[in-house]
Amino acid sequence: MKHLALFAFIALAAGNVEASTIVGSWIGQNLGPAQSTVVASFLADGEFFLYNEGNSSLDPSGQSGMEYGTYNWNRSTGGFTAVDIRSSVGGWQSMPSISNLSVTGNTLSVSVHNTVVTLANVPSVTNSFFGSWYVPNDMGAEVITSFADGRFFGAGYWIDPGTHSPGQSIQRGTATFDSTTGMFTGTTLFSTELGVSGNPVSVYVTVTGDQSTFSEPGKYSANGTRVAPSAVPLPAAAWFFMTGLTGLFYNVRQKSRRLG
């Protein structure tokens, strides 16, 4: 029960998200005993990603981290179930505790332990870089969410190609986006990966409708799909190479380990 307020992150004023769908991304801040910042993304194929950053000194039952898994939502009854496949948040685990989601107009209401909470969604506009992007690759997948005010958040999982061990992390930072050149430049301010905070982030981004291309000249070129009801992912073969900001964050982790 003490984490009840944390689940407010799911509810939303739906913006340009179609009525009666939960596909999209949402953000909540100062939630629950840990005063968490949470970004939740529901994909159209039944997967979800959850970014959860809080203060463990306020609530020592868990820690900042991510959840990834699958969900099922009954549009008619609002019944909701979720299963975590990856989780690094300990006692802050959120998704499996939600029992009902219902859409009324532009608001999504969430039922947790017989209490209903609401909040608002991440703006996502076709042909705009801002919003959430799903970036899978041959090692795992990540959802990157960016805002016009310069904030960005990432939550993802992978299999380390060297050790073959599973990993997951979240990242948060600030950045600028030059719509003329397509350059996304920023700094990682928080990460659950040691040695990553403070590292620079830079990548070229082009957007066409609900598809995007991330590139760093001479290193990689990759594709992303917007987390939105109308977005249709590219075929699996298109994701062969390490892609998008997932690849960028992985490169940052490797550089920090070498410098250490």
QUITASUL-V340036 format. One record per residue. N is the residue number from 1. RES is the residue in one letter. OMEGA is omega as a letter, one per 30 degrees, with the letter a starting at -180 (none if undefined). Layout:
N:RES:OMEGA  N:RES:OMEGA
This chain:
1:M:a  2:K:l  3:H:a  4:L:a  5:A:a  6:L:a  7:F:l  8:A:a  9:F:a  10:I:a  11:A:a  12:L:l  13:A:a  14:A:l  15:G:a  16:N:l  17:V:a  18:E:l  19:A:l  20:S:l  21:T:l  22:I:a  23:V:a  24:G:l  25:S:a  26:W:a  27:I:l  28:G:a  29:Q:a  30:N:a  31:L:l  32:G:a  33:P:a  34:A:a  35:Q:a  36:S:l  37:T:a  38:V:l  39:V:a  40:A:a  41:S:l  42:F:l  43:L:a  44:A:a  45:D:l  46:G:l  47:E:l  48:F:l  49:F:a  50:L:l  51:Y:a  52:N:l  53:E:a  54:G:a  55:N:a  56:S:l  57:S:l  58:L:l  59:D:a  60:P:a  61:S:a  62:G:a  63:Q:l  64:S:a  65:G:a  66:M:l  67:E:l  68:Y:l  69:G:a  70:T:l  71:Y:l  72:N:a  73:W:l  74:N:a  75:R:a  76:S:a  77:T:a  78:G:a  79:G:a  80:F:l  81:T:l  82:A:l  83:V:l  84:D:l  85:I:l  86:R:l  87:S:l  88:S:a  89:V:l  90:G:a  91:G:l  92:W:a  93:Q:a  94:S:a  95:M:a  96:P:a  97:S:a  98:I:a  99:S:a  100:N:l  101:L:l  102:S:a  103:V:l  104:T:a  105:G:a  106:N:a  107:T:l  108:L:a  109:S:a  110:V:l  111:S:l  112:V:a  113:H:l  114:N:l  115:T:a  116:V:l  117:V:l  118:T:l  119:L:a  120:A:a  121:N:l  122:V:l  123:P:l  124:S:a  125:V:l  126:T:a  127:N:l  128:S:l  129:F:a  130:F:a  131:G:a  132:S:l  133:W:l  134:Y:a  135:V:l  136:P:l  137:N:a  138:D:l  139:M:a  140:G:a  141:A:l  142:E:l  143:V:l  144:I:a  145:T:a  146:S:a  147:F:a  148:A:l  149:D:l  150:G:l  151:R:l  152:F:a  153:F:l  154:G:l  155:A:a  156:G:l  157:Y:a  158:W:l  159:I:a  160:D:a  161:P:l  162:G:a  163:T:a  164:H:l  165:S:a  166:P:l  167:G:l  168:Q:a  169:S:l  170:I:l  171:Q:l  172:R:l  173:G:l  174:T:a  175:A:l  176:T:l  177:F:l  178:D:a  179:S:l  180:T:a  181:T:a  182:G:a  183:M:l  184:F:a  185:T:a  186:G:a  187:T:l  188:T:a  189:L:a  190:F:l  191:S:l  192:T:l  193:E:l  194:L:l  195:G:a  196:V:a  197:S:a  198:G:a  199:N:l  200:P:l  201:V:l  202:S:a  203:V:l  204:Y:a  205:V:l  206:T:a  207:V:l  208:T:a  209:G:a  210:D:l  211:Q:a  212:S:l  213:T:l  214:F:a  215:S:l  216:E:a  217:P:l  218:G:a  219:K:l  220:Y:l  221:S:a  222:A:a  223:N:l  224:G:l  225:T:a  226:R:l  227:V:a  228:A:a  229:P:a  230:S:a  231:A:l  232:V:a  233:P:l  234:L:l  235:P:a  236:A:a  237:A:a  238:A:a  239:W:a  240:F:a  241:F:l  242:M:a  243:T:l  244:G:a  245:L:l  246:T:l  247:G:l  248:L:a  249:F:l  250:Y:l  251:N:l  252:V:l  253:R:a  254:Q:l  255:K:a  256:S:l  257:R:l  258:R:l  259:L:a  260:G:none
